[in-house]
Amino acid sequence: MKKLLYFTLLNSILSAQEWFITNFEYGKMLYHNPRGISCAKCHGENGEGKIIAKYYTIKNGKKIKEILKSPNIQNISYETLKSRLLLLEKKYKKLSVMPRYNYLTKNEIEAIYLYLQAQKDKK
Ligand code: HEC
């Protein structure tokens, strides 16, 4: 009877493991789906940064080509990431094309950071 109990317990632990994901996978998932617009849409698949849009503006009657780029975020510190996402500094509170993600939890930001760190090591 005891043996059967252990066996059932062990079995449920083993199958439960399939439901757990690593912190890296969690970070990857959050980076692509942070309960808002995907970070990858603007910062690229691996946080390398990319051109978001090309457009023209008119200044003094002259047509000027403008490029909107997102920064590379592979080498930023955890503090910068947290501060940018939670809008902890005044400079981040100004209008930006980057949406607000200040609902992300500490755990979620840490997981995103881990994912970005791993992207840096890839190259
Ligand atoms: C709509 C485009 C867009 C999306 C989506 C977006 N960003 Fe950004 N992000 C930007 C732009 C543009 C900047 C530079 C200007 C600024 O800071 O607002 C930036 C700046 C940053 C910075 C500051 C970099 C530095 O060197 O100071 C971090 C960190 C960052 N983004 C992380 C993220 C993460 C993580 C996500 C997803 C949760 C995300 N961004 C989603 C466009 C975007």
Backbone and ligand atoms as CSV (ligand in chain L), in Angstrom:
chain,resi,resn,atom,element,x,y,z
A,1,MET,N,N,0.844,-1.208,0.000
A,1,MET,CA,C,0.000,0.000,0.000
A,1,MET,C,C,0.872,1.248,0.000
A,2,LYS,N,N,1.867,1.255,0.896
A,2,LYS,CA,C,2.776,2.397,0.974
A,2,LYS,C,C,3.518,2.577,-0.342
A,3,LYS,N,N,3.921,1.440,-0.912
A,3,LYS,CA,C,4.658,1.466,-2.181
A,3,LYS,C,C,3.812,2.117,-3.272
A,4,LEU,N,N,2.561,1.746,-3.284
A,4,LEU,CA,C,1.652,2.270,-4.309
A,4,LEU,C,C,1.506,3.788,-4.144
A,5,LEU,N,N,1.435,4.199,-2.888
A,5,LEU,CA,C,1.290,5.628,-2.605
A,5,LEU,C,C,2.499,6.399,-3.122
A,6,TYR,N,N,3.696,5.859,-2.824
A,6,TYR,CA,C,4.921,6.515,-3.293
A,6,TYR,C,C,4.965,6.570,-4.810
A,7,PHE,N,N,4.541,5.441,-5.381
A,7,PHE,CA,C,4.562,5.356,-6.843
A,7,PHE,C,C,3.646,6.418,-7.460
A,8,THR,N,N,2.463,6.560,-6.896
A,8,THR,CA,C,1.500,7.535,-7.413
A,8,THR,C,C,2.046,8.946,-7.223
A,9,LEU,N,N,2.637,9.163,-6.042
A,9,LEU,CA,C,3.199,10.490,-5.758
A,9,LEU,C,C,4.302,10.841,-6.748
A,10,LEU,N,N,5.210,9.879,-6.919
A,10,LEU,CA,C,6.340,10.093,-7.815
A,10,LEU,C,C,5.855,10.386,-9.237
A,11,ASN,N,N,4.863,9.617,-9.634
A,11,ASN,CA,C,4.296,9.792,-10.967
A,11,ASN,C,C,3.692,11.175,-11.161
A,12,SER,N,N,2.985,11.640,-10.141
A,12,SER,CA,C,2.348,12.945,-10.307
A,12,SER,C,C,3.393,14.057,-10.278
A,13,ILE,N,N,4.475,13.845,-9.513
A,13,ILE,CA,C,5.544,14.851,-9.505
A,13,ILE,C,C,6.204,14.913,-10.875
A,14,LEU,N,N,6.482,13.736,-11.425
A,14,LEU,CA,C,7.135,13.684,-12.732
A,14,LEU,C,C,6.281,14.307,-13.838
A,15,SER,N,N,4.992,14.008,-13.821
A,15,SER,CA,C,4.161,14.567,-14.895
A,15,SER,C,C,3.921,16.057,-14.654
A,16,ALA,N,N,3.943,16.472,-13.388
A,16,ALA,CA,C,3.742,17.892,-13.101
A,16,ALA,C,C,4.903,18.708,-13.652
A,17,GLN,N,N,6.091,18.096,-13.660
A,17,GLN,CA,C,7.272,18.804,-14.142
A,17,GLN,C,C,7.120,19.297,-15.579
A,18,GLU,N,N,6.364,18.550,-16.352
A,18,GLU,CA,C,6.158,18.953,-17.736
A,18,GLU,C,C,5.431,20.277,-17.830
A,19,TRP,N,N,4.739,20.631,-16.755
A,19,TRP,CA,C,3.966,21.872,-16.779
A,19,TRP,C,C,4.812,23.071,-16.381
A,20,PHE,N,N,5.959,22.807,-15.798
A,20,PHE,CA,C,6.798,23.922,-15.382
A,20,PHE,C,C,7.695,24.361,-16.523
A,21,ILE,N,N,7.892,25.648,-16.640
A,21,ILE,CA,C,8.806,26.137,-17.654
A,21,ILE,C,C,9.985,26.793,-16.955
A,22,THR,N,N,11.108,26.857,-17.616
A,22,THR,CA,C,12.286,27.465,-17.005
A,22,THR,C,C,12.114,28.985,-16.995
A,23,ASN,N,N,12.914,29.639,-16.168
A,23,ASN,CA,C,12.884,31.099,-16.110
A,23,ASN,C,C,13.174,31.721,-17.461
A,24,PHE,N,N,14.077,31.049,-18.206
A,24,PHE,CA,C,14.432,31.543,-19.526
A,24,PHE,C,C,13.225,31.531,-20.461
A,25,GLU,N,N,12.512,30.395,-20.461
A,25,GLU,CA,C,11.323,30.287,-21.313
A,25,GLU,C,C,10.251,31.279,-20.887
A,26,TYR,N,N,10.159,31.475,-19.577
A,26,TYR,CA,C,9.193,32.429,-19.024
A,26,TYR,C,C,9.530,33.842,-19.513
A,27,GLY,N,N,10.820,34.177,-19.466
A,27,GLY,CA,C,11.289,35.484,-19.923
A,27,GLY,C,C,11.052,35.670,-21.411
A,28,LYS,N,N,11.307,34.610,-22.157
A,28,LYS,CA,C,11.102,34.658,-23.611
A,28,LYS,C,C,9.628,34.899,-23.928
A,29,MET,N,N,8.793,34.187,-23.199
A,29,MET,CA,C,7.349,34.325,-23.391
A,29,MET,C,C,6.895,35.755,-23.056
A,30,LEU,N,N,7.406,36.273,-21.941
A,30,LEU,CA,C,7.015,37.626,-21.533
A,30,LEU,C,C,7.539,38.688,-22.501
A,31,TYR,N,N,8.743,38.471,-23.011
A,31,TYR,CA,C,9.324,39.409,-23.965
A,31,TYR,C,C,8.441,39.510,-25.215
A,32,HIS,N,N,7.882,38.360,-25.600
A,32,HIS,CA,C,7.038,38.342,-26.786
A,32,HIS,C,C,5.577,38.645,-26.489
A,33,ASN,N,N,5.185,38.443,-25.258
A,33,ASN,CA,C,3.791,38.718,-24.893
A,33,ASN,C,C,3.703,39.269,-23.475
A,34,PRO,N,N,4.087,40.540,-23.300
A,34,PRO,CA,C,4.129,41.129,-21.956
A,34,PRO,C,C,2.766,41.664,-21.498
A,35,ARG,N,N,1.698,40.996,-21.882
A,35,ARG,CA,C,0.333,41.474,-21.636
A,35,ARG,C,C,0.169,42.863,-22.237
A,36,GLY,N,N,0.676,42.990,-23.426
A,36,GLY,CA,C,0.635,44.249,-24.165
A,36,GLY,C,C,1.369,44.005,-25.462
A,37,ILE,N,N,1.762,45.074,-26.140
A,37,ILE,CA,C,2.483,44.900,-27.413
A,37,ILE,C,C,3.828,44.218,-27.167
A,38,SER,N,N,4.148,43.237,-27.997
A,38,SER,CA,C,5.394,42.488,-27.887
A,38,SER,C,C,6.611,43.410,-27.973
A,39,CYS,N,N,7.579,43.197,-27.069
A,39,CYS,CA,C,8.825,43.969,-27.080
A,39,CYS,C,C,9.545,43.726,-28.410
A,40,ALA,N,N,9.407,42.493,-28.932
A,40,ALA,CA,C,10.103,42.095,-30.160
A,40,ALA,C,C,9.668,42.944,-31.362
A,41,LYS,N,N,8.425,43.392,-31.350
A,41,LYS,CA,C,7.908,44.220,-32.451
A,41,LYS,C,C,8.790,45.446,-32.666
A,42,CYS,N,N,9.296,46.003,-31.588
A,42,CYS,CA,C,10.110,47.219,-31.703
A,42,CYS,C,C,11.600,46.974,-31.476
A,43,HIS,N,N,11.933,46.097,-30.538
A,43,HIS,CA,C,13.350,45.896,-30.200
A,43,HIS,C,C,13.969,44.713,-30.926
A,44,GLY,N,N,13.202,44.032,-31.780
A,44,GLY,CA,C,13.711,42.881,-32.515
A,44,GLY,C,C,13.594,41.603,-31.708
A,45,GLU,N,N,13.705,40.475,-32.401
A,45,GLU,CA,C,13.570,39.148,-31.779
A,45,GLU,C,C,14.453,38.972,-30.547
A,46,ASN,N,N,15.690,39.522,-30.631
A,46,ASN,CA,C,16.664,39.294,-29.562
A,46,ASN,C,C,17.066,40.555,-28.807
A,47,GLY,N,N,16.268,41.587,-28.917
A,47,GLY,CA,C,16.582,42.822,-28.207
A,47,GLY,C,C,17.706,43.614,-28.850
A,48,GLU,N,N,17.991,43.295,-30.120
A,48,GLU,CA,C,19.105,43.951,-30.814
A,48,GLU,C,C,18.766,45.366,-31.280
A,49,GLY,N,N,17.497,45.735,-31.229
A,49,GLY,CA,C,17.077,47.056,-31.680
A,49,GLY,C,C,16.835,47.040,-33.176
A,50,LYS,N,N,15.930,47.876,-33.648
A,50,LYS,CA,C,15.672,47.900,-35.091
A,50,LYS,C,C,14.959,49.173,-35.517
A,51,ILE,N,N,14.831,49.315,-36.821
A,51,ILE,CA,C,14.102,50.458,-37.360
A,51,ILE,C,C,12.615,50.173,-37.214
A,52,ILE,N,N,11.932,51.083,-36.543
A,52,ILE,CA,C,10.493,50.888,-36.339
A,52,ILE,C,C,9.714,51.482,-37.513
A,53,ALA,N,N,10.140,52.663,-37.962
A,53,ALA,CA,C,9.430,53.316,-39.068
A,53,ALA,C,C,10.308,54.338,-39.775
A,54,LYS,N,N,10.009,54.517,-41.056
A,54,LYS,CA,C,10.657,55.567,-41.838
A,54,LYS,C,C,9.544,56.499,-42.288
A,55,TYR,N,N,9.765,57.780,-42.134
A,55,TYR,CA,C,8.712,58.712,-42.528
A,55,TYR,C,C,9.313,60.065,-42.909
A,56,TYR,N,N,8.475,60.926,-43.423
A,56,TYR,CA,C,8.958,62.249,-43.819
A,56,TYR,C,C,8.311,63.327,-42.970
A,57,THR,N,N,9.067,64.364,-42.698
A,57,THR,CA,C,8.483,65.532,-42.049
A,57,THR,C,C,8.792,66.728,-42.942
A,58,ILE,N,N,8.044,67.762,-42.776
A,58,ILE,CA,C,8.284,68.984,-43.550
A,58,ILE,C,C,8.814,70.046,-42.589
A,59,LYS,N,N,10.035,70.526,-42.861
A,59,LYS,CA,C,10.596,71.595,-42.037
A,59,LYS,C,C,10.974,72.737,-42.952
A,60,ASN,N,N,10.407,73.912,-42.730
A,60,ASN,CA,C,10.631,75.090,-43.566
A,60,ASN,C,C,10.397,74.780,-45.049
A,61,GLY,N,N,9.338,74.050,-45.313
A,61,GLY,CA,C,8.992,73.722,-46.687
A,61,GLY,C,C,9.838,72.615,-47.308
A,62,LYS,N,N,10.781,72.089,-46.530
A,62,LYS,CA,C,11.641,71.022,-47.050
A,62,LYS,C,C,11.202,69.663,-46.512
A,63,LYS,N,N,11.232,68.682,-47.426
A,63,LYS,CA,C,10.866,67.330,-47.040
A,63,LYS,C,C,12.097,66.659,-46.403
A,64,ILE,N,N,11.960,66.231,-45.164
A,64,ILE,CA,C,13.100,65.600,-44.486
A,64,ILE,C,C,12.781,64.158,-44.111
A,65,LYS,N,N,13.713,63.281,-44.466
A,65,LYS,CA,C,13.540,61.851,-44.175
A,65,LYS,C,C,13.865,61.598,-42.699
A,66,GLU,N,N,12.980,60.936,-41.991
A,66,GLU,CA,C,13.215,60.628,-40.574
A,66,GLU,C,C,13.165,59.117,-40.365
A,67,ILE,N,N,13.961,58.662,-39.428
A,67,ILE,CA,C,13.953,57.236,-39.098
A,67,ILE,C,C,13.714,57.078,-37.605
A,68,LEU,N,N,12.730,56.272,-37.265
A,68,LEU,CA,C,12.464,56.004,-35.852
A,68,LEU,C,C,13.068,54.641,-35.512
A,69,LYS,N,N,14.045,54.674,-34.601
A,69,LYS,CA,C,14.740,53.430,-34.237
A,69,LYS,C,C,14.519,53.103,-32.774
A,70,SER,N,N,14.559,51.836,-32.454
A,70,SER,CA,C,14.524,51.453,-31.038
A,70,SER,C,C,15.954,51.099,-30.643
A,71,PRO,N,N,16.336,51.349,-29.388
A,71,PRO,CA,C,17.694,51.013,-28.968
A,71,PRO,C,C,17.911,49.509,-28.764
A,72,ASN,N,N,19.163,49.108,-28.853
A,72,ASN,CA,C,19.554,47.746,-28.491
A,72,ASN,C,C,19.420,47.645,-26.972
A,73,ILE,N,N,18.752,46.611,-26.480
A,73,ILE,CA,C,18.569,46.503,-25.026
A,73,ILE,C,C,19.223,45.241,-24.454
A,74,GLN,N,N,20.174,44.679,-25.215
A,74,GLN,CA,C,20.854,43.463,-24.738
A,74,GLN,C,C,21.856,43.749,-23.625
A,75,ASN,N,N,22.402,44.958,-23.642
A,75,ASN,CA,C,23.468,45.248,-22.669
A,75,ASN,C,C,23.062,46.170,-21.530
A,76,ILE,N,N,21.790,46.429,-21.419
A,76,ILE,CA,C,21.358,47.313,-20.342
A,76,ILE,C,C,21.416,46.581,-19.007
A,77,SER,N,N,21.570,47.346,-17.939
A,77,SER,CA,C,21.616,46.740,-16.605
A,77,SER,C,C,20.190,46.417,-16.154
A,78,TYR,N,N,20.100,45.569,-15.155
A,78,TYR,CA,C,18.781,45.226,-14.608
A,78,TYR,C,C,18.092,46.486,-14.090
A,79,GLU,N,N,18.897,47.354,-13.455
A,79,GLU,CA,C,18.363,48.603,-12.903
A,79,GLU,C,C,17.729,49.473,-13.985
A,80,THR,N,N,18.406,49.568,-15.136
A,80,THR,CA,C,17.883,50.383,-16.242
A,80,THR,C,C,16.578,49.783,-16.760
A,81,LEU,N,N,16.584,48.465,-16.927
A,81,LEU,CA,C,15.386,47.789,-17.431
A,81,LEU,C,C,14.202,48.034,-16.503
A,82,LYS,N,N,14.436,47.799,-15.224
A,82,LYS,CA,C,13.383,47.969,-14.226
A,82,LYS,C,C,12.895,49.417,-14.194
A,83,SER,N,N,13.843,50.318,-14.179
A,83,SER,CA,C,13.524,51.732,-14.105
A,83,SER,C,C,12.737,52.202,-15.335
A,84,ARG,N,N,13.112,51.670,-16.529
A,84,ARG,CA,C,12.421,52.048,-17.767
A,84,ARG,C,C,11.008,51.470,-17.787
A,85,LEU,N,N,10.878,50.212,-17.395
A,85,LEU,CA,C,9.568,49.567,-17.463
A,85,LEU,C,C,8.598,50.099,-16.417
A,86,LEU,N,N,9.131,50.376,-15.229
A,86,LEU,CA,C,8.244,50.865,-14.166
A,86,LEU,C,C,8.175,52.392,-14.128
A,87,LEU,N,N,8.853,53.019,-15.085
A,87,LEU,CA,C,8.856,54.481,-15.218
A,87,LEU,C,C,9.304,55.144,-13.921
A,88,LEU,N,N,10.392,54.644,-13.355
A,88,LEU,CA,C,10.855,55.132,-12.060
A,88,LEU,C,C,11.585,56.474,-12.151
A,89,GLU,N,N,12.081,56.814,-13.350
A,89,GLU,CA,C,12.775,58.091,-13.481
A,89,GLU,C,C,11.948,59.050,-14.306
A,90,LYS,N,N,12.128,60.312,-13.987
A,90,LYS,CA,C,11.350,61.372,-14.640
A,90,LYS,C,C,11.494,61.328,-16.160
A,91,LYS,N,N,12.737,61.072,-16.624
A,91,LYS,CA,C,12.987,61.083,-18.071
A,91,LYS,C,C,12.168,60.026,-18.815
A,92,TYR,N,N,11.781,58.959,-18.114
A,92,TYR,CA,C,11.009,57.907,-18.764
A,92,TYR,C,C,9.519,58.232,-18.830
A,93,LYS,N,N,9.132,59.251,-18.077
A,93,LYS,CA,C,7.696,59.561,-18.014
A,93,LYS,C,C,7.235,60.415,-19.180
A,94,LYS,N,N,8.210,60.953,-19.933
A,94,LYS,CA,C,7.802,61.774,-21.075
A,94,LYS,C,C,7.220,60.896,-22.192
A,95,LEU,N,N,6.535,61.538,-23.109
A,95,LEU,CA,C,5.860,60.814,-24.180
A,95,LEU,C,C,6.861,60.024,-25.026
A,96,SER,N,N,6.540,58.775,-25.289
A,96,SER,CA,C,7.402,57.928,-26.107
A,96,SER,C,C,6.524,56.992,-26.920
A,97,VAL,N,N,7.080,56.465,-28.022
A,97,VAL,CA,C,6.296,55.490,-28.787
A,97,VAL,C,C,6.207,54.173,-28.020
A,98,MET,N,N,7.148,53.997,-27.094
A,98,MET,CA,C,7.112,52.761,-26.296
A,98,MET,C,C,5.923,52.809,-25.334
A,99,PRO,N,N,5.094,51.757,-25.378
A,99,PRO,CA,C,3.928,51.741,-24.486
A,99,PRO,C,C,4.339,51.609,-23.023
A,100,ARG,N,N,3.384,51.779,-22.150
A,100,ARG,CA,C,3.635,51.630,-20.715
A,100,ARG,C,C,3.472,50.171,-20.317
A,101,TYR,N,N,4.410,49.710,-19.529
A,101,TYR,CA,C,4.329,48.330,-19.031
A,101,TYR,C,C,4.473,48.345,-17.512
A,102,ASN,N,N,4.072,49.422,-16.878
A,102,ASN,CA,C,4.359,49.544,-15.440
A,102,ASN,C,C,3.501,48.646,-14.549
A,103,TYR,N,N,2.772,47.724,-15.186
A,103,TYR,CA,C,2.015,46.719,-14.441
A,103,TYR,C,C,2.843,45.442,-14.270
A,104,LEU,N,N,4.005,45.366,-14.934
A,104,LEU,CA,C,4.824,44.149,-14.824
A,104,LEU,C,C,5.357,43.988,-13.406
A,105,THR,N,N,5.413,42.750,-12.938
A,105,THR,CA,C,5.894,42.504,-11.573
A,105,THR,C,C,7.423,42.358,-11.591
A,106,LYS,N,N,7.998,42.395,-10.393
A,106,LYS,CA,C,9.446,42.255,-10.242
A,106,LYS,C,C,9.915,40.930,-10.863
A,107,ASN,N,N,9.182,39.870,-10.596
A,107,ASN,CA,C,9.527,38.545,-11.146
A,107,ASN,C,C,9.505,38.546,-12.671
A,108,GLU,N,N,8.521,39.206,-13.221
A,108,GLU,CA,C,8.388,39.253,-14.682
A,108,GLU,C,C,9.544,40.043,-15.300
A,109,ILE,N,N,9.911,41.152,-14.662
A,109,ILE,CA,C,11.006,41.976,-15.181
A,109,ILE,C,C,12.330,41.213,-15.078
A,110,GLU,N,N,12.500,40.483,-13.983
A,110,GLU,CA,C,13.715,39.671,-13.816
A,110,GLU,C,C,13.813,38.609,-14.909
A,111,ALA,N,N,12.678,37.998,-15.229
A,111,ALA,CA,C,12.662,36.956,-16.267
A,111,ALA,C,C,12.993,37.563,-17.633
A,112,ILE,N,N,12.466,38.727,-17.914
A,112,ILE,CA,C,12.764,39.411,-19.186
A,112,ILE,C,C,14.257,39.734,-19.242
A,113,TYR,N,N,14.797,40.172,-18.106
A,113,TYR,CA,C,16.222,40.513,-18.031
A,113,TYR,C,C,17.084,39.284,-18.335
A,114,LEU,N,N,16.705,38.168,-17.745
A,114,LEU,CA,C,17.424,36.913,-17.959
A,114,LEU,C,C,17.410,36.535,-19.442
A,115,TYR,N,N,16.265,36.695,-20.065
A,115,TYR,CA,C,16.142,36.390,-21.493
A,115,TYR,C,C,17.063,37.286,-22.315
A,116,LEU,N,N,17.062,38.589,-22.008
A,116,LEU,CA,C,17.897,39.536,-22.760
A,116,LEU,C,C,19.384,39.242,-22.570
A,117,GLN,N,N,19.765,38.881,-21.350
A,117,GLN,CA,C,21.164,38.531,-21.063
A,117,GLN,C,C,21.608,37.353,-21.926
A,118,ALA,N,N,20.723,36.377,-22.062
A,118,ALA,CA,C,21.044,35.175,-22.835
A,118,ALA,C,C,21.163,35.499,-24.327
A,119,GLN,N,N,20.451,36.512,-24.791
A,119,GLN,CA,C,20.513,36.901,-26.206
A,119,GLN,C,C,21.879,37.471,-26.529
A,120,LYS,N,N,22.422,38.196,-25.555
A,120,LYS,CA,C,23.723,38.844,-25.708
A,120,LYS,C,C,24.818,37.793,-25.890
A,121,ASP,N,N,24.706,36.725,-25.130
A,121,ASP,CA,C,25.730,35.669,-25.172
A,121,ASP,C,C,25.691,34.850,-26.451
A,122,LYS,N,N,24.556,34.915,-27.155
A,122,LYS,CA,C,24.370,34.108,-28.363
A,122,LYS,C,C,25.377,34.434,-29.456
A,123,LYS,N,N,25.727,35.734,-29.553
A,123,LYS,CA,C,26.565,36.145,-30.692
A,123,LYS,C,C,28.040,35.983,-30.426
L,1,HEC,C1,C,6.217,50.521,-29.965
L,1,HEC,C2,C,7.647,50.227,-29.854
L,1,HEC,C3,C,8.220,49.676,-28.575
L,1,HEC,C4,C,7.785,48.591,-27.843
L,1,HEC,C5,C,6.579,47.708,-28.116
L,1,HEC,C6,C,8.709,48.450,-26.738
L,1,HEC,N1,N,9.677,49.407,-26.802
L,1,HEC,FE1,FE,11.230,49.685,-25.512
L,1,HEC,N2,N,11.740,51.384,-26.455
L,1,HEC,C7,C,11.203,51.862,-27.640
L,1,HEC,C8,C,11.851,53.117,-28.006
L,1,HEC,C9,C,11.539,53.945,-29.239
L,1,HEC,C10,C,12.806,53.393,-26.993
L,1,HEC,C11,C,13.731,54.622,-26.862
L,1,HEC,C12,C,12.977,55.820,-26.342
L,1,HEC,C13,C,12.403,55.602,-24.985
L,1,HEC,O1,O,13.124,55.233,-24.039
L,1,HEC,O2,O,11.191,55.769,-24.846
L,1,HEC,C14,C,12.706,52.283,-26.036
L,1,HEC,C15,C,13.482,52.168,-24.899
L,1,HEC,C16,C,13.554,51.036,-24.110
L,1,HEC,C17,C,14.486,50.857,-23.014
L,1,HEC,C18,C,15.522,51.868,-22.526
L,1,HEC,C19,C,16.835,51.573,-23.188
L,1,HEC,C20,C,17.960,52.440,-22.692
L,1,HEC,O3,O,19.083,52.235,-23.180
L,1,HEC,O4,O,17.742,53.307,-21.853
L,1,HEC,C21,C,14.253,49.623,-22.493
L,1,HEC,C22,C,14.987,48.968,-21.338
L,1,HEC,C23,C,13.174,49.035,-23.264
L,1,HEC,N3,N,12.772,49.917,-24.230
L,1,HEC,C24,C,12.649,47.761,-23.041
L,1,HEC,C25,C,11.470,47.305,-23.609
L,1,HEC,C26,C,10.807,46.076,-23.212
L,1,HEC,C27,C,11.343,45.081,-22.206
L,1,HEC,C28,C,9.637,46.020,-23.937
L,1,HEC,C29,C,8.525,45.012,-23.796
L,1,HEC,C30,C,7.986,44.817,-22.464
L,1,HEC,C31,C,9.621,47.183,-24.829
L,1,HEC,N4,N,10.734,47.940,-24.587
L,1,HEC,C32,C,8.628,47.456,-25.769
L,1,HEC,C33,C,10.197,51.248,-28.359
L,1,HEC,C34,C,9.429,50.181,-27.919
